[in-house]
Protein backbone atom coordinates (compact mmCIF):
# COMPACT_ATOMS: atom_id res chain seq x y z
CA UNK A 1 0.00 0.00 0.00
CA UNK A 2 1.23 3.48 -0.85
CA UNK A 3 0.49 6.34 1.48
CA UNK A 4 0.93 9.96 0.44
CA UNK A 5 1.42 12.41 3.26
CA UNK A 6 1.24 16.12 2.70
CA UNK A 7 3.01 18.56 4.95
CA UNK A 8 1.05 20.86 7.21
CA UNK A 9 0.72 24.54 6.26
CA UNK A 10 3.38 26.75 7.83
CA UNK A 11 1.06 28.82 10.03
CA UNK A 12 3.45 29.33 12.97
CA UNK A 13 1.20 27.39 15.33
CA UNK A 14 2.78 26.46 18.67
CA UNK A 15 1.20 23.37 20.20
CA UNK A 16 0.07 23.80 23.82
CA UNK A 17 0.76 21.11 26.38
CA UNK A 18 -1.98 18.64 27.32
CA UNK A 19 -2.53 20.52 30.59
CA UNK A 20 -2.87 23.83 28.71
CA UNK A 21 -5.42 22.28 26.35
CA UNK A 22 -7.52 21.14 29.33
CA UNK A 23 -7.20 24.60 30.89
CA UNK A 24 -8.30 26.28 27.62
CA UNK A 25 -11.29 23.93 27.36
CA UNK A 26 -12.30 24.87 30.90
CA UNK A 27 -12.06 28.58 30.12
CA UNK A 28 -14.31 28.17 27.09
CA UNK A 29 -16.85 26.13 29.07
CA UNK A 30 -17.03 28.83 31.76
CA UNK A 31 -17.12 31.86 29.46
CA UNK A 32 -19.05 30.52 26.48
CA UNK A 33 -22.06 28.67 27.84
CA UNK A 34 -23.71 29.09 24.43
CA UNK A 35 -21.38 26.45 22.93
CA UNK A 36 -22.79 22.93 23.15
CA UNK A 37 -20.90 20.43 25.35
CA UNK A 38 -17.63 18.97 24.08
CA UNK A 39 -14.99 16.69 25.56
CA UNK A 40 -11.34 17.56 26.18
CA UNK A 41 -9.95 15.01 23.73
CA UNK A 42 -11.99 16.20 20.75
CA UNK A 43 -11.32 19.81 21.76
CA UNK A 44 -7.58 19.11 21.71
CA UNK A 45 -7.71 17.51 18.25
CA UNK A 46 -9.82 20.36 16.87
CA UNK A 47 -7.49 22.91 18.48
CA UNK A 48 -4.52 21.30 16.74
CA UNK A 49 -6.31 21.33 13.37
CA UNK A 50 -7.47 24.96 13.72
CA UNK A 51 -3.87 25.89 14.53
CA UNK A 52 -2.85 24.69 11.09
CA UNK A 53 -5.28 26.93 9.22
CA UNK A 54 -4.76 30.52 8.13
CA UNK A 55 -6.71 33.40 9.66
CA UNK A 56 -8.81 35.76 7.55
CA UNK A 57 -9.72 39.39 8.31
CA UNK A 58 -13.44 38.70 8.11
CA UNK A 59 -15.82 35.79 7.91
CA UNK A 60 -17.09 34.60 4.55
CA UNK A 61 -20.85 34.01 4.50
CA UNK A 62 -20.43 31.76 1.45
CA UNK A 63 -18.53 29.16 3.52
CA UNK A 64 -20.88 27.37 5.90
CA UNK A 65 -19.62 26.32 9.32
CA UNK A 66 -20.10 22.63 8.53
CA UNK A 67 -17.55 23.09 5.74
CA UNK A 68 -14.97 24.17 8.31
CA UNK A 69 -15.84 21.16 10.46
CA UNK A 70 -15.35 18.91 7.41
CA UNK A 71 -11.97 20.51 6.68
CA UNK A 72 -10.87 19.95 10.27
CA UNK A 73 -11.92 16.31 10.03
CA UNK A 74 -10.12 15.88 6.71
CA UNK A 75 -6.92 17.10 8.33
CA UNK A 76 -7.43 14.81 11.30
CA UNK A 77 -8.14 11.83 9.01
CA UNK A 78 -4.92 12.52 7.11
CA UNK A 79 -3.10 11.91 10.39
CA UNK A 80 -5.25 8.89 11.36
CA UNK A 81 -6.91 10.83 14.18
CA UNK A 82 -10.59 10.47 15.14
CA UNK A 83 -13.11 12.98 13.83
CA UNK A 84 -14.58 15.77 15.97
CA UNK A 85 -17.95 17.50 16.08
CA UNK A 86 -19.01 21.08 15.53
CA UNK A 87 -18.99 22.10 19.22
CA UNK A 88 -15.33 21.08 19.56
CA UNK A 89 -14.40 23.01 16.42
CA UNK A 90 -16.28 26.12 17.53
CA UNK A 91 -14.81 25.97 21.04
CA UNK A 92 -11.35 25.65 19.50
CA UNK A 93 -11.93 28.63 17.22
CA UNK A 94 -12.89 30.77 20.21
CA UNK A 95 -10.04 29.44 22.37
CA UNK A 96 -7.40 30.28 19.78
CA UNK A 97 -8.12 33.95 20.42
CA UNK A 98 -7.06 35.09 16.94
CA UNK A 99 -9.84 33.72 14.70
CA UNK A 100 -12.76 36.05 13.97
CA UNK A 101 -16.24 34.55 14.13
CA UNK A 102 -19.89 35.58 14.01
CA UNK A 103 -22.33 33.74 16.23
CA UNK A 104 -25.65 32.47 14.97
CA UNK A 105 -28.34 35.13 15.45
CA UNK A 106 -31.82 34.18 14.26
CA UNK A 107 -33.08 37.74 14.71
CA UNK A 108 -30.85 38.87 11.84
CA UNK A 109 -30.86 35.60 9.90
CA UNK A 110 -27.18 35.31 10.81
CA UNK A 111 -25.59 31.87 10.47
CA UNK A 112 -22.45 30.87 12.36
CA UNK A 113 -19.36 32.00 10.43
CA UNK A 114 -15.63 31.69 11.11
CA UNK A 115 -12.72 33.45 9.40
CA UNK A 116 -10.46 30.54 8.45
CA UNK A 117 -8.75 29.37 5.28
CA UNK A 118 -7.12 25.97 5.00
CA UNK A 119 -5.14 26.89 1.88
CA UNK A 120 -4.28 30.58 2.35
CA UNK A 121 -3.83 33.38 1.73
CA UNK A 122 -4.30 34.54 5.25
CA UNK A 123 -2.51 35.50 8.41
CA UNK A 124 -0.45 33.04 10.40
CA UNK A 125 -1.52 31.77 13.79
CA UNK A 126 -0.67 34.42 16.40
CA UNK A 127 -0.75 31.85 19.23
CA UNK A 128 -3.11 34.21 21.07
CA UNK A 129 -4.28 31.21 23.09
CA UNK A 130 -1.39 32.02 25.43
CA UNK A 131 -3.12 35.31 26.26
CA UNK A 132 -6.39 33.45 26.85
CA UNK A 133 -4.54 31.30 29.41
CA UNK A 134 -3.22 34.48 31.07
CA UNK A 135 -6.79 35.72 31.47
CA UNK A 136 -7.04 38.10 28.52
CA UNK A 137 -10.57 38.63 27.25
CA UNK A 138 -11.91 36.57 24.37
CA UNK A 139 -12.14 39.29 21.75
CA UNK A 140 -12.66 37.96 18.23
CA UNK A 141 -16.45 37.85 18.08
CA UNK A 142 -17.84 40.03 15.30
CA UNK A 143 -21.33 41.56 15.39
CA UNK A 144 -24.05 40.02 13.22
CA UNK A 145 -24.30 41.21 9.66
CA UNK A 146 -27.13 43.65 9.03
CA UNK A 147 -29.79 42.48 6.59
CA UNK A 148 -29.66 44.41 3.31
CA UNK A 149 -31.50 47.72 3.67
CA UNK A 150 -31.76 47.46 7.45
CA UNK A 151 -31.21 50.56 9.55
CA UNK A 152 -28.12 50.32 11.73
CA UNK A 153 -28.85 48.61 15.01
CA UNK A 154 -32.07 46.88 14.07
CA UNK A 155 -34.26 45.02 11.70
CA UNK A 156 -35.86 46.79 8.77
CA UNK A 157 -39.07 48.55 9.61
CA UNK A 158 -42.12 48.66 7.39
CA UNK A 159 -45.56 50.20 7.37
CA UNK A 160 -48.78 48.43 6.45
CA UNK A 161 -51.24 50.43 4.39
CA UNK A 162 -54.93 49.63 4.03
CA UNK A 163 -56.35 49.94 0.56
FENPE-V579928 format. One line per field, one symbol per residue. ss: DSSP state (H for helix, E for strand, - for the rest). phi: phi as a letter, one per 40 degrees, with the letter a starting at -180 (. if undefined). burial: + if it has 9 or more other ideal C-beta (glycine too) atoms within 8 Angstrom, else -. Layout:
BEGIN
ss: ???
phi: ???
burial: ???
END
This chain:
BEGIN
ss: -----------------HHHHHHHHHHHHHH--------HHHHHHHHHHHH--EE---------HHHHHHHHHHHHHH-------HHHHHHHHHHH----EE--EHHH-E--EE-EE-----E-----HHHHH-------EE---------------------
phi: .bbbbbcccccgcbcccccccccccccccccbccccdabccccccccccccbbccbcacbccbcdccccccdccccccbfbccbcddcccccdcccgbbcabccaccbgcccbbcbbcbgciccccfcdcccccgcccbbcccccccdgccdgaccbabcbcb
burial: --------+-+----+---++++++-+++--+--+--+---+++++++++++++++--+-----+--++-+++-+++------++++++++++++++++++++-+--+-+-++++++----+-++++++--++----+-++--+--+--+-------------
END
